[in-house]
Amino acid sequence: MRREVELYINTAGYGEAITYQRLDLFEEQSINITNSLQDIKDIAKVFTDYTQQFNIPASKPNNKVFKHYYNFDIDGGYDARIKREALIKINGQDYREGFMSLNSVSMKNQLPHAYKVVFYGKTVNLKRLFGDDELDDLANYPNAYLAQFNQVYSAANAQTGFTNGYNLSSGSLVSNTGTTAGDLCYPFISGKSHYYYDSNHDNGPELNEDVVSRNVRHHTTGSNLNGLDLIDLKPAIRLYHIILGIEDKYGLTFTKNGTNDFFSTSNDEFYQLYLWLHREKGDLASQITESVFQIDLDEYAFTNTTPTGQPDPRSNSNQDLVTSLTDQITETVEVYYEYTITLTPSGAGLYSLEMTDTQTGDIISPTSNATDLSGDGVQISRTFVIRKDSVDFGTQTFTPVFKVKTKGGITSFEVNSLVITKTTREVDLGSGSASEVGYDANYTFNSGNDNFLSTGLDVVDNMPRMKVIDFLTSIFKMFNLTAFYDDRRMLANGTTNADFGKIKVMTLDDFYSEGVSYTIDEYLYTDKHSISKANIYSEIDFVYQQPSTFAIINSNEITNDEFGNEKLTNRSADINNPLAFDGGKYDVKLGFEHIMFERMTNQHDDTTRTTIQWGWMVNKDEFPVLGKPLVFYCHKHDTTSYPIVLSQTPTVSLNQYIRPANTLTTTLGTNLQTIHFGEEGDEYFAQANPESLFKNYYFNYIVPIYNEKSRLSKFQAILPIDIVIKLKLNDRFVLSGKSYKINSIKMNINTGKADLELINEV
């Protein structure tokens, strides 16, 4: 029996409340809806069902809705460039909410005959929505969610991030007192220096002569550079918060509270994953926003001169320093101005001192290099010299400006003193004798109090270069995820579905676990159906990006294996079939880097394994490397037995740190999930760990297809309306007592006639 299908379209303007207008349909027009397993594997378009193009009549009501689209002379006509909200009902029951697109108008005898339209289930084209936006675009708008993670960079903040991590609380980062690594942390991955542990401080490993190697056991003992330099570390942010940042920028909402919601705080396999904020190769110095504190000459308070009685060498404006040279034939006059500024920085990091002549824009170089010094609370003095000589210069005017610049670590500084020494030197051109007269002028600034610098670590600006769509796609491929709009208004118990209209993200296994079964023997066409082999690939490669780091490259060369990757063929243990399959090759390739971490041994006695695990982001030649975006687990780890000493003064010894890992577990026996695609030896526990991405997220989907009993069967059926209204792609059909998964379905919703591609469950 033919069913009554009703089609509605939203006629309200943009931003207005939805107003549905019913459209006329051709009496015998059929609307065919199609969806398939391939669609739910395509993150770029978030799975939904869609219809094939169909015609609706160019009736008066429809012409009014579409504003006579065939007539392009009409001002303010229908805009077919955008999809409009739409609704399909079957026999008065809501079937699908979604969008409708007007494709064209067919004409007969110069008159409109039919509008060609396509209905799409409620979805969003993520690839189109994100465009070419990259991760660092996630804060380029007011009140961006991820801007809450920006923080002042200082030795104290880096140390807290390295030992405890931070949690986001009421829009601010606070020290994490919990057992996890927090929402933002500084894992032990060095972007530049090499690190080792040596209790006897004299057995550093042999490395490239350009590599700085530091012993984390000692600070002031031994000939090698010692202690952990915090500037080598870079922060890492939970992937969960990047998802929240994506929601915030693009107006999306993912479900996060259901039992099988993947983007959930209770799903540790995802929630404990972090993205390393590694945008530039090397240490963190190049990634920290530069802060400049400028002091004009007139901002200093004059105190006295030595010897007393001399004038303030500044001009009457108390700003410009003036040199007046007398025009004398018999002598040369030289005038020197020396500016000696003494300051005490607070924090540990990189800074420089500059003096600029604002009259010319010239930078007056200090007598000694003040760039890239580690502020350690010790007074630093720098002398800048301005020298002008000979009568040809006449009267000169200078406007010195002092600048303290930092790219991290220095949070404030005190100006202890400023001394301007003016020296006049006269040379008798006849005799060659010279005489000098000079004096010191002394100044203070801000009464010697702290002057604060807003050194910033802008989290989003330090995101690795990666498109937003590629980031999501890599996460989906890593865990074999699917996403779809939850369009159930009501739950089975009659209550309103709180997740209605949100995007639900699940593993494929969980997706199928929520399906229901329908026995459809009585609805089948029994006269014919076909059975063929399933789509079997001859090889499936599960791979990260080409490795670029020292440890993993050397390991791969030694073992002749690819650390973290997996290749599935007919000879793989999970299939174990000596016969070759004739299918094509399929790649599951992530956009992420994968590295091998190292658990340190005591260089003094290499049989002793410490509790310190670290990563080194350098290439095979031991030089800093950028690589691809790096994702890994982070754990707060006790290292009381092997404390880590910082390079700063006074000496600081740490008994806790953030350990990077490829394994979720912190203790053997629980939470052994890894982010390797195949079984690998755990770097920390030195034991093989079989809990791979393939085993736990791909096995149930792929391996049964290779079973000799697996078949792809094609049937035709007339499905009753109660099945049509409820049917989802994760549901099963039961035929003759055997269960089948839906590979694809093409259905005429007017009649319920459906072409089914089903895979028998082995």
Salt bridges, closest charged atoms under 4 A:
GLU4 OE2 - ARG22 NH2 3.38
GLU6 OE1 - ARG22 NH1 3.62
ASP39 OD1 - LYS45 NZ 3.05
ASP49 OD2 - ARG96 NE 2.74
ASP79 OD1 - ARG81 NE 2.85
ASP94 OD1 - LYS89 NZ 3.84
GLU97 OE1 - ARG489 NH2 2.95
ASP132 OD1 - LYS467 NZ 3.13
ASP136 OD2 - ARG279 NH2 2.92
ASP183 OD1 - ARG238 NE 3.02
ASP183 OD1 - HIS241 NE2 2.94
ASP229 OD2 - ARG214 NH2 3.62
GLU247 OE2 - LYS256 NZ 2.50
ASP261 OD1 - LYS504 NZ 2.70
GLU280 OE2 - ARG465 NH2 3.26
ASP312 OD2 - ARG314 NH2 3.02
GLU334 OE2 - ARG387 NH2 3.35
GLU334 OE1 - ARG425 NH1 3.20
GLU354 OE1 - LYS405 NZ 3.29
ASP389 OD2 - ARG387 NH2 3.68
GLU436 OE2 - ARG425 NE 3.34
ASP486 OD1 - ARG488 NE 3.10
ASP487 OD1 - LYS728 NZ 3.02
ASP499 OD1 - LYS502 NZ 3.46
GLU539 OE2 - LYS567 NZ 3.10
GLU539 OE2 - LYS585 NZ 3.78
ASP541 OD1 - LYS567 NZ 3.11
ASP541 OD2 - LYS585 NZ 3.19
GLU557 OE2 - LYS620 NZ 2.81
ASP582 OD2 - LYS533 NZ 3.03
GLU691 OE2 - LYS695 NZ 2.90
GLU757 OE2 - LYS714 NZ 3.82
GLU761 OE2 - ARG732 NE 3.22
